[in-house]
Amino acid sequence: MSTELGYPVDADAMAPRLRIVLDDPNRHVIVASAENGLLGWIGVERRLSLEGGEQAEIVGLVVDSRARRTGLGAALTGAAEDWARELGYDRLVVRSNAVRVESHPFYEKHGYVRKKTQHVYSKPL
């Protein structure tokens, strides 16, 4: 399903990543499935920065195209919010790529407020 986010990955590459995430109490993954397979997932993490302190952040949300506009994204987001509240956080942050214009109204509809626009730079090492 990560391919729908623009990050193609096969099961062999995903398995060790998933094991690390599942074994880390600072990370949480919630999945939604049906008899015909995976419908969506959300990843949320505890984050610490020197300047901003601790916060919870959604690091991935994907809903299969067949299950969009069914309330599944809202349910997954709500479950991530519950996890963050249980840990004592008073806010949940999500970063959404500027090109994912269909996701911006989704977050705003569910109470998220746009705080800034930023550029992300990457350098091969």
Chimera marker file (.cmm) of the C-alpha trace (Angstrom):
<marker_set name="trace">
<marker id="1" x="0.000" y="0.000" z="0.000" r="1" g="1" b="0" radius="0.5"/>
<marker id="2" x="2.948" y="2.336" z="0.414" r="1" g="1" b="0" radius="0.5"/>
<marker id="3" x="3.051" y="2.528" z="-3.363" r="1" g="1" b="0" radius="0.5"/>
<marker id="4" x="-0.147" y="4.611" z="-3.176" r="1" g="1" b="0" radius="0.5"/>
<marker id="5" x="1.897" y="7.169" z="-1.212" r="1" g="1" b="0" radius="0.5"/>
<marker id="6" x="4.630" y="7.139" z="-3.832" r="1" g="1" b="0" radius="0.5"/>
<marker id="7" x="6.961" y="4.803" z="-1.930" r="1" g="1" b="0" radius="0.5"/>
<marker id="8" x="7.014" y="1.449" z="-3.730" r="1" g="1" b="0" radius="0.5"/>
<marker id="9" x="8.299" y="-1.310" z="-1.454" r="1" g="1" b="0" radius="0.5"/>
<marker id="10" x="8.002" y="-5.079" z="-1.619" r="1" g="1" b="0" radius="0.5"/>
<marker id="11" x="7.101" y="-7.382" z="1.266" r="1" g="1" b="0" radius="0.5"/>
<marker id="12" x="10.710" y="-8.524" z="1.759" r="1" g="1" b="0" radius="0.5"/>
<marker id="13" x="11.851" y="-4.946" z="2.327" r="1" g="1" b="0" radius="0.5"/>
<marker id="14" x="8.818" y="-4.032" z="4.438" r="1" g="1" b="0" radius="0.5"/>
<marker id="15" x="9.035" y="-6.960" z="6.878" r="1" g="1" b="0" radius="0.5"/>
<marker id="16" x="12.184" y="-5.884" z="8.784" r="1" g="1" b="0" radius="0.5"/>
<marker id="17" x="10.980" y="-2.283" z="8.921" r="1" g="1" b="0" radius="0.5"/>
<marker id="18" x="7.646" y="-3.377" z="10.317" r="1" g="1" b="0" radius="0.5"/>
<marker id="19" x="9.353" y="-5.550" z="12.950" r="1" g="1" b="0" radius="0.5"/>
<marker id="20" x="11.408" y="-2.560" z="14.163" r="1" g="1" b="0" radius="0.5"/>
<marker id="21" x="8.308" y="-0.362" z="14.360" r="1" g="1" b="0" radius="0.5"/>
<marker id="22" x="6.225" y="-2.999" z="16.156" r="1" g="1" b="0" radius="0.5"/>
<marker id="23" x="8.981" y="-3.597" z="18.717" r="1" g="1" b="0" radius="0.5"/>
<marker id="24" x="9.366" y="0.121" z="19.524" r="1" g="1" b="0" radius="0.5"/>
<marker id="25" x="7.004" y="1.491" z="22.223" r="1" g="1" b="0" radius="0.5"/>
<marker id="26" x="7.467" y="4.993" z="20.786" r="1" g="1" b="0" radius="0.5"/>
<marker id="27" x="5.830" y="3.931" z="17.519" r="1" g="1" b="0" radius="0.5"/>
<marker id="28" x="2.392" y="2.570" z="16.802" r="1" g="1" b="0" radius="0.5"/>
<marker id="29" x="0.781" y="1.133" z="13.671" r="1" g="1" b="0" radius="0.5"/>
<marker id="30" x="-2.939" y="0.588" z="13.262" r="1" g="1" b="0" radius="0.5"/>
<marker id="31" x="-4.246" y="-1.450" z="10.342" r="1" g="1" b="0" radius="0.5"/>
<marker id="32" x="-7.670" y="-1.943" z="8.828" r="1" g="1" b="0" radius="0.5"/>
<marker id="33" x="-8.396" y="-5.089" z="6.864" r="1" g="1" b="0" radius="0.5"/>
<marker id="34" x="-11.231" y="-7.075" z="5.380" r="1" g="1" b="0" radius="0.5"/>
<marker id="35" x="-11.537" y="-10.561" z="3.962" r="1" g="1" b="0" radius="0.5"/>
<marker id="36" x="-10.069" y="-9.343" z="0.677" r="1" g="1" b="0" radius="0.5"/>
<marker id="37" x="-6.953" y="-7.901" z="2.326" r="1" g="1" b="0" radius="0.5"/>
<marker id="38" x="-5.486" y="-4.738" z="3.744" r="1" g="1" b="0" radius="0.5"/>
<marker id="39" x="-7.647" y="-1.611" z="3.425" r="1" g="1" b="0" radius="0.5"/>
<marker id="40" x="-5.454" y="0.929" z="5.163" r="1" g="1" b="0" radius="0.5"/>
<marker id="41" x="-2.942" y="1.743" z="7.843" r="1" g="1" b="0" radius="0.5"/>
<marker id="42" x="-1.693" y="4.644" z="9.914" r="1" g="1" b="0" radius="0.5"/>
<marker id="43" x="1.663" y="5.054" z="11.624" r="1" g="1" b="0" radius="0.5"/>
<marker id="44" x="2.094" y="7.402" z="14.567" r="1" g="1" b="0" radius="0.5"/>
<marker id="45" x="5.206" y="8.141" z="16.614" r="1" g="1" b="0" radius="0.5"/>
<marker id="46" x="6.367" y="9.949" z="19.683" r="1" g="1" b="0" radius="0.5"/>
<marker id="47" x="8.778" y="12.658" z="18.552" r="1" g="1" b="0" radius="0.5"/>
<marker id="48" x="11.242" y="14.740" z="20.540" r="1" g="1" b="0" radius="0.5"/>
<marker id="49" x="12.980" y="17.866" z="19.298" r="1" g="1" b="0" radius="0.5"/>
<marker id="50" x="15.185" y="20.203" z="21.276" r="1" g="1" b="0" radius="0.5"/>
<marker id="51" x="13.230" y="23.281" z="20.262" r="1" g="1" b="0" radius="0.5"/>
<marker id="52" x="9.694" y="21.920" z="20.415" r="1" g="1" b="0" radius="0.5"/>
<marker id="53" x="9.752" y="19.223" z="23.049" r="1" g="1" b="0" radius="0.5"/>
<marker id="54" x="7.707" y="16.054" z="22.745" r="1" g="1" b="0" radius="0.5"/>
<marker id="55" x="4.752" y="15.574" z="20.459" r="1" g="1" b="0" radius="0.5"/>
<marker id="56" x="2.949" y="12.790" z="18.644" r="1" g="1" b="0" radius="0.5"/>
<marker id="57" x="3.121" y="12.764" z="14.860" r="1" g="1" b="0" radius="0.5"/>
<marker id="58" x="1.341" y="10.831" z="12.143" r="1" g="1" b="0" radius="0.5"/>
<marker id="59" x="4.134" y="9.521" z="9.927" r="1" g="1" b="0" radius="0.5"/>
<marker id="60" x="2.013" y="7.678" z="7.386" r="1" g="1" b="0" radius="0.5"/>
<marker id="61" x="-1.641" y="7.248" z="6.480" r="1" g="1" b="0" radius="0.5"/>
<marker id="62" x="-2.854" y="5.334" z="3.478" r="1" g="1" b="0" radius="0.5"/>
<marker id="63" x="-6.292" y="4.049" z="2.575" r="1" g="1" b="0" radius="0.5"/>
<marker id="64" x="-6.766" y="1.750" z="-0.388" r="1" g="1" b="0" radius="0.5"/>
<marker id="65" x="-8.470" y="3.536" z="-3.268" r="1" g="1" b="0" radius="0.5"/>
<marker id="66" x="-11.428" y="1.114" z="-2.961" r="1" g="1" b="0" radius="0.5"/>
<marker id="67" x="-12.041" y="2.177" z="0.648" r="1" g="1" b="0" radius="0.5"/>
<marker id="68" x="-11.676" y="5.939" z="0.353" r="1" g="1" b="0" radius="0.5"/>
<marker id="69" x="-14.575" y="8.181" z="1.369" r="1" g="1" b="0" radius="0.5"/>
<marker id="70" x="-15.995" y="5.437" z="3.581" r="1" g="1" b="0" radius="0.5"/>
<marker id="71" x="-14.875" y="6.884" z="6.930" r="1" g="1" b="0" radius="0.5"/>
<marker id="72" x="-11.889" y="4.560" z="7.195" r="1" g="1" b="0" radius="0.5"/>
<marker id="73" x="-9.327" y="7.378" z="7.119" r="1" g="1" b="0" radius="0.5"/>
<marker id="74" x="-11.232" y="9.179" z="9.866" r="1" g="1" b="0" radius="0.5"/>
<marker id="75" x="-11.370" y="5.995" z="11.939" r="1" g="1" b="0" radius="0.5"/>
<marker id="76" x="-7.636" y="5.391" z="11.565" r="1" g="1" b="0" radius="0.5"/>
<marker id="77" x="-6.858" y="9.010" z="12.410" r="1" g="1" b="0" radius="0.5"/>
<marker id="78" x="-9.169" y="8.818" z="15.422" r="1" g="1" b="0" radius="0.5"/>
<marker id="79" x="-7.370" y="5.703" z="16.646" r="1" g="1" b="0" radius="0.5"/>
<marker id="80" x="-4.019" y="7.495" z="16.316" r="1" g="1" b="0" radius="0.5"/>
<marker id="81" x="-5.433" y="10.441" z="18.270" r="1" g="1" b="0" radius="0.5"/>
<marker id="82" x="-6.595" y="8.044" z="21.000" r="1" g="1" b="0" radius="0.5"/>
<marker id="83" x="-3.104" y="6.513" z="21.212" r="1" g="1" b="0" radius="0.5"/>
<marker id="84" x="-1.535" y="9.972" z="21.536" r="1" g="1" b="0" radius="0.5"/>
<marker id="85" x="-4.035" y="10.990" z="24.241" r="1" g="1" b="0" radius="0.5"/>
<marker id="86" x="-3.339" y="7.792" z="26.191" r="1" g="1" b="0" radius="0.5"/>
<marker id="87" x="0.331" y="8.801" z="26.251" r="1" g="1" b="0" radius="0.5"/>
<marker id="88" x="-0.594" y="12.237" z="27.591" r="1" g="1" b="0" radius="0.5"/>
<marker id="89" x="-0.065" y="14.330" z="24.468" r="1" g="1" b="0" radius="0.5"/>
<marker id="90" x="-2.242" y="17.365" z="23.900" r="1" g="1" b="0" radius="0.5"/>
<marker id="91" x="-1.724" y="17.543" z="20.124" r="1" g="1" b="0" radius="0.5"/>
<marker id="92" x="-1.073" y="15.365" z="17.116" r="1" g="1" b="0" radius="0.5"/>
<marker id="93" x="0.922" y="16.690" z="14.164" r="1" g="1" b="0" radius="0.5"/>
<marker id="94" x="0.776" y="15.507" z="10.574" r="1" g="1" b="0" radius="0.5"/>
<marker id="95" x="2.855" y="16.608" z="7.598" r="1" g="1" b="0" radius="0.5"/>
<marker id="96" x="1.192" y="16.350" z="4.212" r="1" g="1" b="0" radius="0.5"/>
<marker id="97" x="3.065" y="16.676" z="0.935" r="1" g="1" b="0" radius="0.5"/>
<marker id="98" x="1.959" y="19.761" z="-0.998" r="1" g="1" b="0" radius="0.5"/>
<marker id="99" x="1.177" y="17.598" z="-4.039" r="1" g="1" b="0" radius="0.5"/>
<marker id="100" x="-1.348" y="15.503" z="-2.080" r="1" g="1" b="0" radius="0.5"/>
<marker id="101" x="-4.036" y="18.122" z="-2.513" r="1" g="1" b="0" radius="0.5"/>
<marker id="102" x="-6.837" y="15.622" z="-1.840" r="1" g="1" b="0" radius="0.5"/>
<marker id="103" x="-5.514" y="14.969" z="1.673" r="1" g="1" b="0" radius="0.5"/>
<marker id="104" x="-5.417" y="18.596" z="2.835" r="1" g="1" b="0" radius="0.5"/>
<marker id="105" x="-9.219" y="19.054" z="3.061" r="1" g="1" b="0" radius="0.5"/>
<marker id="106" x="-9.425" y="15.687" z="4.846" r="1" g="1" b="0" radius="0.5"/>
<marker id="107" x="-7.158" y="16.855" z="7.663" r="1" g="1" b="0" radius="0.5"/>
<marker id="108" x="-8.828" y="20.261" z="7.896" r="1" g="1" b="0" radius="0.5"/>
<marker id="109" x="-12.274" y="18.617" z="8.064" r="1" g="1" b="0" radius="0.5"/>
<marker id="110" x="-11.047" y="16.592" z="11.035" r="1" g="1" b="0" radius="0.5"/>
<marker id="111" x="-9.756" y="19.565" z="13.017" r="1" g="1" b="0" radius="0.5"/>
<marker id="112" x="-6.148" y="19.834" z="11.889" r="1" g="1" b="0" radius="0.5"/>
<marker id="113" x="-4.914" y="23.378" z="11.263" r="1" g="1" b="0" radius="0.5"/>
<marker id="114" x="-2.204" y="24.180" z="8.711" r="1" g="1" b="0" radius="0.5"/>
<marker id="115" x="0.729" y="25.718" z="10.585" r="1" g="1" b="0" radius="0.5"/>
<marker id="116" x="3.327" y="26.193" z="7.855" r="1" g="1" b="0" radius="0.5"/>
<marker id="117" x="4.579" y="25.179" z="4.439" r="1" g="1" b="0" radius="0.5"/>
<marker id="118" x="8.115" y="23.899" z="4.176" r="1" g="1" b="0" radius="0.5"/>
<marker id="119" x="10.637" y="22.459" z="1.747" r="1" g="1" b="0" radius="0.5"/>
<marker id="120" x="12.326" y="19.122" z="2.381" r="1" g="1" b="0" radius="0.5"/>
<marker id="121" x="15.857" y="18.622" z="1.121" r="1" g="1" b="0" radius="0.5"/>
<marker id="122" x="17.663" y="15.322" z="0.709" r="1" g="1" b="0" radius="0.5"/>
<marker id="123" x="21.296" y="14.567" z="-0.059" r="1" g="1" b="0" radius="0.5"/>
<marker id="124" x="22.565" y="11.118" z="-1.037" r="1" g="1" b="0" radius="0.5"/>
<marker id="125" x="25.369" y="9.897" z="1.220" r="1" g="1" b="0" radius="0.5"/>
<link id1="1" id2="2" r="1" g="1" b="0" radius="0.2"/>
<link id1="2" id2="3" r="1" g="1" b="0" radius="0.2"/>
<link id1="3" id2="4" r="1" g="1" b="0" radius="0.2"/>
<link id1="4" id2="5" r="1" g="1" b="0" radius="0.2"/>
<link id1="5" id2="6" r="1" g="1" b="0" radius="0.2"/>
<link id1="6" id2="7" r="1" g="1" b="0" radius="0.2"/>
<link id1="7" id2="8" r="1" g="1" b="0" radius="0.2"/>
<link id1="8" id2="9" r="1" g="1" b="0" radius="0.2"/>
<link id1="9" id2="10" r="1" g="1" b="0" radius="0.2"/>
<link id1="10" id2="11" r="1" g="1" b="0" radius="0.2"/>
<link id1="11" id2="12" r="1" g="1" b="0" radius="0.2"/>
<link id1="12" id2="13" r="1" g="1" b="0" radius="0.2"/>
<link id1="13" id2="14" r="1" g="1" b="0" radius="0.2"/>
<link id1="14" id2="15" r="1" g="1" b="0" radius="0.2"/>
<link id1="15" id2="16" r="1" g="1" b="0" radius="0.2"/>
<link id1="16" id2="17" r="1" g="1" b="0" radius="0.2"/>
<link id1="17" id2="18" r="1" g="1" b="0" radius="0.2"/>
<link id1="18" id2="19" r="1" g="1" b="0" radius="0.2"/>
<link id1="19" id2="20" r="1" g="1" b="0" radius="0.2"/>
<link id1="20" id2="21" r="1" g="1" b="0" radius="0.2"/>
<link id1="21" id2="22" r="1" g="1" b="0" radius="0.2"/>
<link id1="22" id2="23" r="1" g="1" b="0" radius="0.2"/>
<link id1="23" id2="24" r="1" g="1" b="0" radius="0.2"/>
<link id1="24" id2="25" r="1" g="1" b="0" radius="0.2"/>
<link id1="25" id2="26" r="1" g="1" b="0" radius="0.2"/>
<link id1="26" id2="27" r="1" g="1" b="0" radius="0.2"/>
<link id1="27" id2="28" r="1" g="1" b="0" radius="0.2"/>
<link id1="28" id2="29" r="1" g="1" b="0" radius="0.2"/>
<link id1="29" id2="30" r="1" g="1" b="0" radius="0.2"/>
<link id1="30" id2="31" r="1" g="1" b="0" radius="0.2"/>
<link id1="31" id2="32" r="1" g="1" b="0" radius="0.2"/>
<link id1="32" id2="33" r="1" g="1" b="0" radius="0.2"/>
<link id1="33" id2="34" r="1" g="1" b="0" radius="0.2"/>
<link id1="34" id2="35" r="1" g="1" b="0" radius="0.2"/>
<link id1="35" id2="36" r="1" g="1" b="0" radius="0.2"/>
<link id1="36" id2="37" r="1" g="1" b="0" radius="0.2"/>
<link id1="37" id2="38" r="1" g="1" b="0" radius="0.2"/>
<link id1="38" id2="39" r="1" g="1" b="0" radius="0.2"/>
<link id1="39" id2="40" r="1" g="1" b="0" radius="0.2"/>
<link id1="40" id2="41" r="1" g="1" b="0" radius="0.2"/>
<link id1="41" id2="42" r="1" g="1" b="0" radius="0.2"/>
<link id1="42" id2="43" r="1" g="1" b="0" radius="0.2"/>
<link id1="43" id2="44" r="1" g="1" b="0" radius="0.2"/>
<link id1="44" id2="45" r="1" g="1" b="0" radius="0.2"/>
<link id1="45" id2="46" r="1" g="1" b="0" radius="0.2"/>
<link id1="46" id2="47" r="1" g="1" b="0" radius="0.2"/>
<link id1="47" id2="48" r="1" g="1" b="0" radius="0.2"/>
<link id1="48" id2="49" r="1" g="1" b="0" radius="0.2"/>
<link id1="49" id2="50" r="1" g="1" b="0" radius="0.2"/>
<link id1="50" id2="51" r="1" g="1" b="0" radius="0.2"/>
<link id1="51" id2="52" r="1" g="1" b="0" radius="0.2"/>
<link id1="52" id2="53" r="1" g="1" b="0" radius="0.2"/>
<link id1="53" id2="54" r="1" g="1" b="0" radius="0.2"/>
<link id1="54" id2="55" r="1" g="1" b="0" radius="0.2"/>
<link id1="55" id2="56" r="1" g="1" b="0" radius="0.2"/>
<link id1="56" id2="57" r="1" g="1" b="0" radius="0.2"/>
<link id1="57" id2="58" r="1" g="1" b="0" radius="0.2"/>
<link id1="58" id2="59" r="1" g="1" b="0" radius="0.2"/>
<link id1="59" id2="60" r="1" g="1" b="0" radius="0.2"/>
<link id1="60" id2="61" r="1" g="1" b="0" radius="0.2"/>
<link id1="61" id2="62" r="1" g="1" b="0" radius="0.2"/>
<link id1="62" id2="63" r="1" g="1" b="0" radius="0.2"/>
<link id1="63" id2="64" r="1" g="1" b="0" radius="0.2"/>
<link id1="64" id2="65" r="1" g="1" b="0" radius="0.2"/>
<link id1="65" id2="66" r="1" g="1" b="0" radius="0.2"/>
<link id1="66" id2="67" r="1" g="1" b="0" radius="0.2"/>
<link id1="67" id2="68" r="1" g="1" b="0" radius="0.2"/>
<link id1="68" id2="69" r="1" g="1" b="0" radius="0.2"/>
<link id1="69" id2="70" r="1" g="1" b="0" radius="0.2"/>
<link id1="70" id2="71" r="1" g="1" b="0" radius="0.2"/>
<link id1="71" id2="72" r="1" g="1" b="0" radius="0.2"/>
<link id1="72" id2="73" r="1" g="1" b="0" radius="0.2"/>
<link id1="73" id2="74" r="1" g="1" b="0" radius="0.2"/>
<link id1="74" id2="75" r="1" g="1" b="0" radius="0.2"/>
<link id1="75" id2="76" r="1" g="1" b="0" radius="0.2"/>
<link id1="76" id2="77" r="1" g="1" b="0" radius="0.2"/>
<link id1="77" id2="78" r="1" g="1" b="0" radius="0.2"/>
<link id1="78" id2="79" r="1" g="1" b="0" radius="0.2"/>
<link id1="79" id2="80" r="1" g="1" b="0" radius="0.2"/>
<link id1="80" id2="81" r="1" g="1" b="0" radius="0.2"/>
<link id1="81" id2="82" r="1" g="1" b="0" radius="0.2"/>
<link id1="82" id2="83" r="1" g="1" b="0" radius="0.2"/>
<link id1="83" id2="84" r="1" g="1" b="0" radius="0.2"/>
<link id1="84" id2="85" r="1" g="1" b="0" radius="0.2"/>
<link id1="85" id2="86" r="1" g="1" b="0" radius="0.2"/>
<link id1="86" id2="87" r="1" g="1" b="0" radius="0.2"/>
<link id1="87" id2="88" r="1" g="1" b="0" radius="0.2"/>
<link id1="88" id2="89" r="1" g="1" b="0" radius="0.2"/>
<link id1="89" id2="90" r="1" g="1" b="0" radius="0.2"/>
<link id1="90" id2="91" r="1" g="1" b="0" radius="0.2"/>
<link id1="91" id2="92" r="1" g="1" b="0" radius="0.2"/>
<link id1="92" id2="93" r="1" g="1" b="0" radius="0.2"/>
<link id1="93" id2="94" r="1" g="1" b="0" radius="0.2"/>
<link id1="94" id2="95" r="1" g="1" b="0" radius="0.2"/>
<link id1="95" id2="96" r="1" g="1" b="0" radius="0.2"/>
<link id1="96" id2="97" r="1" g="1" b="0" radius="0.2"/>
<link id1="97" id2="98" r="1" g="1" b="0" radius="0.2"/>
<link id1="98" id2="99" r="1" g="1" b="0" radius="0.2"/>
<link id1="99" id2="100" r="1" g="1" b="0" radius="0.2"/>
<link id1="100" id2="101" r="1" g="1" b="0" radius="0.2"/>
<link id1="101" id2="102" r="1" g="1" b="0" radius="0.2"/>
<link id1="102" id2="103" r="1" g="1" b="0" radius="0.2"/>
<link id1="103" id2="104" r="1" g="1" b="0" radius="0.2"/>
<link id1="104" id2="105" r="1" g="1" b="0" radius="0.2"/>
<link id1="105" id2="106" r="1" g="1" b="0" radius="0.2"/>
<link id1="106" id2="107" r="1" g="1" b="0" radius="0.2"/>
<link id1="107" id2="108" r="1" g="1" b="0" radius="0.2"/>
<link id1="108" id2="109" r="1" g="1" b="0" radius="0.2"/>
<link id1="109" id2="110" r="1" g="1" b="0" radius="0.2"/>
<link id1="110" id2="111" r="1" g="1" b="0" radius="0.2"/>
<link id1="111" id2="112" r="1" g="1" b="0" radius="0.2"/>
<link id1="112" id2="113" r="1" g="1" b="0" radius="0.2"/>
<link id1="113" id2="114" r="1" g="1" b="0" radius="0.2"/>
<link id1="114" id2="115" r="1" g="1" b="0" radius="0.2"/>
<link id1="115" id2="116" r="1" g="1" b="0" radius="0.2"/>
<link id1="116" id2="117" r="1" g="1" b="0" radius="0.2"/>
<link id1="117" id2="118" r="1" g="1" b="0" radius="0.2"/>
<link id1="118" id2="119" r="1" g="1" b="0" radius="0.2"/>
<link id1="119" id2="120" r="1" g="1" b="0" radius="0.2"/>
<link id1="120" id2="121" r="1" g="1" b="0" radius="0.2"/>
<link id1="121" id2="122" r="1" g="1" b="0" radius="0.2"/>
<link id1="122" id2="123" r="1" g="1" b="0" radius="0.2"/>
<link id1="123" id2="124" r="1" g="1" b="0" radius="0.2"/>
<link id1="124" id2="125" r="1" g="1" b="0" radius="0.2"/>
</marker_set>
